[in-house]
């Protein structure tokens, strides 16, 4: 079902899910092919690797919403800000029930969307990469007819680490749950999106958006429309061409510290019991997975990051 013309606004208003974006002037040629937005809180130890991994793959600008970090996040990001690679937006929730992440995503699309052909919405524990060794902009270019590309994630466990080891996330955590196994456990089946901001009507969830003129919330890597709760259609979720690695646990001690923390999404979030359940499933079924290795070797792009490289 497609909705066009003056009916589109009414159609989406009746759906009424998520912050609705204000009207925007069309930008014929955005100056950047690809941006990425994320909400961060006390992620200083992980930010350099995440930023530089995706910058090597072609992300030109990062919009990072700082949700009250008390660690060295500001100092870590200072050199990236100075180079113009990163924009930092202070982003504290108004109350305990606010979904700061969803509101940040709506802000990013409304305020930074006109400057980017695509914006990806991935957390700092999620690393997205094409499987053919291509850059992200080159991968997205022939898919410009899709308003939003939904990327399926693979969950990674501790790889036997009780404490955080030296080195990088992508080299230390190498055991992930195969997609066919994840399809047996729906809570392990998720997508995240690259969207064309001009095609977004409102921010629906942390995983996908309301799109103008269609009930679809994203499209698969094969171009198939995905609707609300894509995990209900596991056959449509594949990792043939692109995927993201979700380093859900990191080490056991890091997971235990994370398990009871509040999230950006207010009180509507997985309980500590649900997180523990996911941990147990991941640890039971994770197997060696080195698909990301080719992306880790992607040539550097002369990132101006001072001494912040991992």
Order of alpha helices (4+ residues) and beta strands (2+ residues): alpha-beta-alpha-beta-alpha-beta-alpha-beta-beta-alpha-beta-alpha-beta-alpha-beta-beta-beta-beta-beta-beta-alpha-alpha-beta-alpha
